[in-house]
Amino acid sequence: MKKLTVKDLLDNKGKKQLTEVYAHNSNEAAACELAGIDMLVTSENNNVTEIRNAAPNTFLTVGLAYGEHINETRILDASFHAIKLGADAIYCPQGLRLVRAIADEGIPVVGHVGFVPYKASIFGGFKAVGKTAKEAVKTLELTKAYQDAGAIGVEIEIVPHKVATYISQNVDILLISMGSGNGCDAQYLFADDILGYNKAHIPRHAKVYCDHKSEYEKLFKESIAAFKAFKNDVDSKNYPEKKHNLEIGNFEYKNFLSLIKTKDYLN
């Protein structure tokens, strides 16, 4: 599997929808690469090095935590650090000024339009964005502003599919759809939704493909039982058994005792 480059992603625009998955850990990242997922996203707060090593041939975007990097210097420090860890691009959830600072250094950067969880209050809470003509226009304008700032793409979240399709067709950057229909350049879901272990609200746009939640609950109960059995074995002196012990020859052990007496260690 050949890792995609930024040029590959942009050249693909309008030809074929790509896939993108948020991976929380190296196991998910490795599985995504073996499944042929085109792009991965993870957070700087996860173990980026392990995720990179687990999926060396998959395009990796590292998201910077919102509010953690408050000026150009700090956002650039974080961006260059992520690149050193193996990121191919940076997801920057903050304003255009900081997106522009990253892009000006030649670092591929992705913005966010539509519904943005940590900015939900602006649009009246956790709901779709772009259902009115004015909101749709603002979403288009913001996407173009990200393009002008040098971003290679934006995540467009929970925007009506007709609006998202129109925007995608009228900008040069990638539109990565999170619940915004199939007229964009890529479809993006979180691994915990795909694998069915998300314990929180499952968004309408998410699709669950397997039931890891039940499997994890089963494993958790089995883990408790195993830990109890271990404790009971120790309490009842059934662990460790003879087969678990490391032996020393009788001659060496006698010498050990003699040396201790000679050196008077016990006093």
C-alpha positions, -999 to +999 in steps of 0.1 A: +000+000+000+015+033-011+011+062+012-009+091-003+007+125-005-010+159-003-007+161-041-024+127-045-053+138-023-058+171-042-054+154-076-082+130-065-107+157-059-139+151-078-128+116-089-134+092-060-144+095-024-116+087+001-120+072+035-108+087+068-109+072+103-101+086+137-079+061+154-074+062+192-046+037+194-021+016+174-044-015+171-070+006+154-044+022+132-029-011+121-064-025+113-072+005+093-041+002+072-047-035+066-083-026+055-070-001+030-083+031+047-069+061+029-063+085+058-060+084+095-066+111+121-055+111+157-050+136+185-017+149+198-029+136+231-027+100+219+005+081+213+013+095+178+046+075+175+029+042+181+000+050+157+025+061+130+045+029+134+014+008+133+003+023+100+034+035+082+018+036+048-013+056+056-017+094+054-018+106+090-033+139+103-026+149+139-052+171+156-041+198+179-061+202+210-085+232+209-073+260+232-039+245+240-019+266+216-028+302+218-004+320+195+017+314+164+048+303+183+030+277+203+009+264+174+041+261+153+060+243+180+031+218+183+029+214+145+066+208+140+066+184+169+037+164+153+055+163+120+086+150+137+065+122+152+053+112+118+023+133+109+017+142+073-007+170+081-021+190+110-057+194+120-061+229+135-094+236+151-085+272+159-089+305+140-077+314+105-047+334+119-032+302+133-041+281+103-023+306+081+008+305+104+010+267+099+004+269+062+030+297+058+056+272+071+047+247+044+030+224+068-002+208+054-031+219+075-068+211+077-095+234+092-131+227+104-164+242+092-200+235+099-208+221+133-177+224+156-184+208+190-163+233+211-180+262+192-215+248+193-229+277+214-225+301+185-250+281+165-274+274+194-261+241+207-255+206+193-273+208+159-267+209+122-252+240+106-262+254+072-299+246+072-307+283+065-295+302+035-275+326+057-258+298+075-250+280+043-235+312+028-214+316+060-202+280+057-191+286+021-174+318+029-155+302+058-144+273+036-131+298+011-113+317+039-096+285+049-085+280+013-072+315+011-053+309+044-035+280+028-053+250+042-053+218+021-088+210+032-115+213+059-136+188+078-172+198+071-194+185+099-232+180+099-240+203+070-269+196+046-256+174+018-267+197-010-248+226+006-217+205+012-218+192-023-221+228-037-192+240-016-170+210-025-176+217-062-167+254-059-134+252-039-101+237-048-094+222-013-105+189+001-139+186+018-138+158+044-174+149+052-184+141+088-222+136+083-224+160+054-233+136+026-215+119-003-208+150-024-175+157-006-140+143-013-138+120+017-160+103+043-148+105+079-159+084+109-145+077+144-132+042+150-153+038+182-185+044+162-175+020+134-165-007+159-195-002+181-179+006+214-189+043+217-207+046+251-218+081+245-244+094+220-240+079+186-246+106+160-272+100+133-246+101+106-225+074+122-228+038+110-219+009+134-203-021+117-197-044+146-204-048+183-171-044+202-190-029+232-204-064+240-171-080+235-153-054+257-179-059+284-174-097+282-136-092+284-140-068+313-160-094+333-135-121+324-107-098+336-123-092+370-127-130+374-091-136+364-078-109+389-100-124+417-086-159+409-051-146+411-057-129+445-074-160+458-044-181+447-020-158+465-042-157+496-044-195+497-007-200+488-015-218+455+006-192+436+034-193+429+037-231+423+069-250+421+070-246+383+070-208+387+101-208+409+137-202+398+161-227+415+197-224+427+219-254+430+224-267+466+262-262+464+258-225+453+232-219+479+255-233+507+282-211+494+259-181+495+250-188+532+287-192+540+296-159+523+269-141+542+282-154+576+318-145+566+308-110+557+285-107+587+256-092+565+230-101+591+244-078+619 
